[in-house]
Amino acid sequence: MENVKCSQCGATFTGLVCDYCGNAVGMLENIEDQKRALDEYHKLLRTSDRYVQINLLKNGFLPDHAKFLIDAGLHCVSLINEDEVAIGRSEAAVSRLETITMKLKLSPPDKETRKAAAMFQEKVDKFNQSQSMYTVFGFILIAFIIVAVVLAVMYFRS
């Protein structure tokens, strides 16, 4: 495929996935095509800057085969940082990992897919828990600042 437009974003691409959004383009007719597309996607993800990675994580190709879903999930896990406060790459990676986990849970059950789905779900839950801790801390900090301002105003008025 040479300089064809992506049906999702309109960008040009040269392989099995769009160079801009990571969407699968064309027909992936067999398991080898899915593997090549996923490899292309992961290479694109590795070589892109952080902001492009966010877009790729949100829209990127997800295979149907459980083995490749597990591989995609492992790549997501490596991008998740529980200490990241700002919305960004970690949140996009967690969102993708949630989708992967759901697809694994819907795939034919075997020991490997169940184990991977449980591991991925644990990673998602851990990230969400750390993010809610930051939210609670933020609310406490805001409340403290408001109380401090009110007390300062009351002190200086009297």
C-alpha positions as CSV (number, residue, x, y, z in Angstrom):
1,M,0.0,0.0,0.0
2,E,1.5,3.3,-1.0
3,N,0.3,6.7,0.1
4,V,-3.3,5.7,0.6
5,K,-5.5,7.6,3.0
6,C,-6.7,6.2,6.4
7,S,-10.4,5.8,6.6
8,Q,-10.4,6.9,10.2
9,C,-8.3,10.1,10.2
10,G,-7.4,10.8,6.5
11,A,-3.7,10.6,7.0
12,T,-1.5,8.8,4.5
13,F,0.1,5.5,5.5
14,T,2.4,3.0,4.0
15,G,1.9,-0.2,6.0
16,L,-0.8,-2.1,7.7
17,V,-1.5,0.6,10.3
18,C,-2.0,4.3,9.9
19,D,1.2,6.3,10.7
20,Y,-0.8,9.0,12.5
21,C,-3.6,7.3,14.4
22,G,-2.5,3.7,14.5
23,N,-5.7,2.4,13.1
24,A,-5.6,-0.9,11.1
25,V,-6.0,-0.1,7.4
26,G,-6.9,-2.7,4.8
27,M,-8.0,-6.2,5.4
28,L,-6.1,-8.3,8.0
29,E,-7.0,-11.6,6.5
30,N,-5.0,-14.0,8.6
31,I,-3.1,-14.4,11.8
32,E,0.2,-13.4,10.2
33,D,-1.3,-10.1,9.0
34,Q,-2.5,-9.4,12.6
35,K,1.0,-10.1,13.9
36,R,2.7,-7.8,11.3
37,A,0.2,-5.1,12.0
38,L,0.7,-5.3,15.8
39,D,4.5,-5.3,15.3
40,E,4.1,-2.2,13.0
41,Y,1.9,-0.5,15.6
42,H,4.4,-1.2,18.5
43,K,7.3,0.1,16.4
44,L,5.3,3.2,15.7
45,L,4.5,3.6,19.4
46,R,8.1,3.2,20.4
47,T,9.5,5.7,17.9
48,S,6.8,8.4,18.4
49,D,7.0,11.3,20.9
50,R,4.9,11.3,24.1
51,Y,2.0,13.3,22.6
52,V,1.7,11.1,19.5
53,Q,1.8,8.1,21.7
54,I,-1.3,9.3,23.6
55,N,-3.2,9.4,20.3
56,L,-1.8,6.1,19.2
57,L,-2.8,4.5,22.5
58,K,-6.4,5.8,22.2
59,N,-6.9,4.8,18.6
60,G,-4.4,2.1,17.8
61,F,-4.9,-1.3,16.3
62,L,-6.0,-4.1,18.6
63,P,-5.7,-7.7,17.3
64,D,-8.4,-10.3,17.7
65,H,-6.1,-13.2,18.6
66,A,-5.6,-13.7,22.3
67,K,-1.8,-14.3,22.1
68,F,-1.4,-11.0,20.4
69,L,-3.8,-9.2,22.8
70,I,-1.6,-10.4,25.6
71,D,1.5,-9.0,23.8
72,A,-0.4,-5.7,23.3
73,G,-1.3,-5.6,27.0
74,L,2.3,-6.2,28.1
75,H,3.4,-3.2,25.9
76,C,0.7,-1.1,27.7
77,V,1.8,-2.2,31.1
78,S,5.3,-0.9,30.4
79,L,3.9,2.6,29.6
80,I,1.9,3.0,32.8
81,N,3.3,5.1,35.6
82,E,1.1,5.2,38.8
83,D,2.8,8.4,39.9
84,E,1.8,10.4,36.8
85,V,-0.7,13.0,38.0
86,A,-1.4,14.8,34.7
87,I,-3.8,13.2,32.2
88,G,-1.5,11.7,29.6
89,R,0.2,8.6,28.3
90,S,-0.4,6.5,31.4
91,E,-4.1,7.2,31.4
92,A,-4.3,6.4,27.6
93,A,-2.3,3.2,28.2
94,V,-4.7,2.2,31.1
95,S,-7.7,2.8,28.8
96,R,-6.2,0.6,26.1
97,L,-5.3,-2.0,28.7
98,E,-9.0,-2.0,29.9
99,T,-10.1,-2.7,26.4
100,I,-7.5,-5.4,26.0
101,T,-8.7,-7.0,29.3
102,M,-12.3,-6.9,28.2
103,K,-11.4,-8.6,24.8
104,L,-9.4,-11.2,26.7
105,K,-12.3,-11.9,29.0
106,L,-14.6,-12.4,26.0
107,S,-12.2,-14.7,24.1
108,P,-12.3,-18.4,24.5
109,P,-11.1,-19.1,28.1
110,D,-7.8,-20.8,28.7
111,K,-5.3,-20.6,31.5
112,E,-3.0,-18.1,29.8
113,T,-5.8,-15.7,28.8
114,R,-7.4,-15.8,32.3
115,K,-4.1,-15.2,34.0
116,A,-3.2,-12.3,31.7
117,A,-6.7,-10.7,32.1
118,A,-6.4,-11.0,35.9
119,M,-2.9,-9.4,35.8
120,F,-4.0,-6.6,33.5
121,Q,-7.1,-5.9,35.6
122,E,-5.0,-5.7,38.7
123,K,-2.7,-3.1,37.0
124,V,-5.7,-1.1,35.9
125,D,-7.2,-1.2,39.4
126,K,-3.9,-0.2,41.0
127,F,-3.6,2.8,38.6
128,N,-7.2,3.9,39.3
129,Q,-6.7,3.6,43.0
130,S,-3.5,5.7,42.9
131,Q,-5.3,8.3,40.8
132,S,-8.2,8.5,43.3
133,M,-5.7,9.0,46.1
134,Y,-4.4,12.1,44.2
135,T,-7.9,13.3,43.8
136,V,-8.6,13.0,47.5
137,F,-5.3,14.7,48.3
138,G,-6.2,17.5,45.9
139,F,-9.6,18.1,47.6
140,I,-8.0,18.1,51.0
141,L,-5.4,20.6,49.9
142,I,-8.0,22.9,48.3
143,A,-10.1,22.7,51.5
144,F,-7.1,23.6,53.6
145,I,-6.3,26.6,51.4
146,I,-9.9,27.8,51.6
147,V,-9.9,27.5,55.4
148,A,-6.5,29.3,55.6
149,V,-7.8,32.2,53.4
150,V,-11.0,32.5,55.5
151,L,-9.1,32.5,58.7
152,A,-6.6,35.1,57.3
153,V,-9.5,37.3,56.2
154,M,-11.1,37.0,59.6
155,Y,-7.9,37.7,61.5
156,F,-7.0,40.8,59.5
157,R,-10.5,42.2,59.6
158,S,-10.6,42.3,63.4
